């Protein structure tokens, strides 16, 4: 999940938002429960947003900017997987697990 750790998918998605989309970083920040300065820092690759914030950001973008919904859904799925790994719901294996049958 290197793109989640590096914020590359979040930054790319934020970079695709245009003025004519009618949503500001302040508005997105409120929906994602963060600050506009955090979103700007993410866009500038200076701050890595927590996966939980990335999920909220993806949902906000998908709702407010329908043309980016597919990209936002990808970010949401990837961030959700990162949260599951952080919580221990999914285990990473350095080697394939033994056959269970």
PEKAVEN-V822042 format. One record per pair of residues at least 24 apart in sequence whose ideal C-beta (glycine too) atoms are under 8 Angstrom apart, sorted by the first residue. I is the first residue (numbers start at 1). J is the second residue. D is the distance in whole Angstrom. If there is no record, write none. Layout:
i=[I:I]
j=[J:J]
d=[D:D]
This chain:
i=[1:1:1:1:3:4:4:4:4:4:5:6:6:7:7:7:7:7:7:8:9:9:9:9:10:10:10:10:10:11:11:11:11:12:13:13:13:13:13:13:13:14:14:14:14:15:16:16:17:17:17:21:21:21:22:23:23:23:27:28:28:28:28:31:31:31:31:31:31:32:32:32:51:51:51:51:51:52:52:54:54:55:55:55]
j=[78:81:82:85:78:51:54:78:79:82:48:45:48:42:45:47:48:49:54:45:54:74:75:78:42:49:54:57:75:42:43:44:45:71:57:58:61:68:71:72:75:39:42:43:57:43:68:71:61:65:68:64:65:67:64:61:64:65:64:57:60:61:64:56:57:59:60:63:64:56:57:60:79:80:82:83:86:79:83:79:82:79:80:83]
d=[6:7:5:7:7:6:7:6:6:5:7:8:7:5:6:7:5:6:8:8:8:7:5:6:5:6:5:6:6:6:5:8:6:8:8:7:6:6:5:6:6:6:6:5:8:6:6:7:7:6:7:7:5:8:8:8:5:6:7:7:5:7:7:7:8:8:4:8:7:4:4:5:4:8:4:5:7:8:6:4:8:5:6:7]
